[in-house]
């Protein structure tokens, strides 16, 4: 995860808490795929087994689906948001959207 984002900010903490309230502390691949916008859990699972998932996931004993911790999910999504803001800094968003 990016060390450039401020995970101690109140905004980040509220965001992380909302994710945990909605999804719990551990997200399975089906839930994580939906949160990240993947077409299917299967596509995310393939990335996990290839070692290319955007978020660390672990295989828990007795579970078929790998799991991701909400802290890792929140940090990843927050870093994506920060990168998007940086990429569009000084850009006319209306012109980009057309």
Steps between C-alpha positions, in 0.01 A plus 500: 500500500605856445688673780399839355141489622400621844333205670487696826265767366146517641362469145685173444390365837134578418539334160658190654229483767225521234658211310523292817141580598378392158724197430659394830869456578565232239379509140478187287576511129135536401455807718840644416441456127177700533671773706788531253276490194617170354266321262499185710651342808661248267708768327626626837569145620719438195704811586535381859636159399738665252627729775374810319208610720505872582441423868669240723275199549541191712358152485338420833478142620159354427403772251487464124532869426807708583435794730613863507511715813290816496805712591679387183188559289449848643865595450498374141179685409625817674826483302307456173293806587815701580665391174193598300497842662867544422459388139220749440654786698464821301286328238159608384300193605211592271734494198646164606153345539401577140 
